[in-house]
Amino acid sequence: MDTRERLIESTRELLWERGYVGTSPKAIQARAGAGQGSMYHHFSGKPDLALAAISRNAEELRNRAEAAFSQRGTALDRITTYLRRERDALKGCPVGRLTQDPDVMADEALRKPVEVTFAWLTDRIAALLAEDLDSRLDPRATATALVAVLQGGYVLARAAGSADVYAHAIDGALGLLAAHVSAERN
C-alpha cells in the first residue's frame, strides 16, 4: 500500500475511533507511518484528507449495500441480507457516526458524502420496497424508517454494550416489514 493509501486508511480508522476533532494530523501520520511532508504532498491539509477518508467510507457502504441489493430473491430477502450482514454493531457505522460529529456536520464538503450516502441508501431501499410492499405503506417512508432503525440499532447496541440489541432492532423491523409484503407478489 502506498503512502497516500496508508494516510487515507489511517484517517478512516481514526475518524471511526476518535471523530474529526480527535483525529490530529500527527496521529494520522503516526498510524500511517508517514511524515508531515508526505501528508502535505498528497493532501492540502486535514480537511482534504478527511474528505478522502469519508468519501471512501461512503463508497464502501454503498458497495456493500449494493452487493446485497443485487442478489437474487425477493425485495424482502435482499433487504434482509443487507440488514443482517455481518458488522461490528458495537463499533457503529463509520458513516453514520459522523453525523454525531459537529465539525463534520458544520463543514458542507465533509457532510456531503454522508448526506449523499444516506439519500442513496434510502432511495435504493425504497425502490426495492416498491416491488413487494403492499399499498398500505409508503415505500419511501418505510425505507427512511429502516435506515433509522439500522443507525439507531448501532446507537442502542453501543449504549448497552451488546450487539444483541442491534440484532433485536433489526429483527423487529424485519418482522414489521414482513407483515406488509404483498401476498400476491410472493
Protein Blocks (a to p, Z undefined) as FASTA:
>chain_A
ZZklmmmmmmmmmmmmnommlmcfklmmmmnopafklmmmmpgbjklmmmmmmmmmmmmm
mmmmmmmmmmgcdfklmmmmmmmpccdfknopfklmmmmmmklmmpmklmmmmmmmmmmm
mmmmmmmmmmmpcfkbcfklmmmmmmmmmmmmmmmmmmnopaklmmmmmmmmmmmmmmmg
cfklZZ
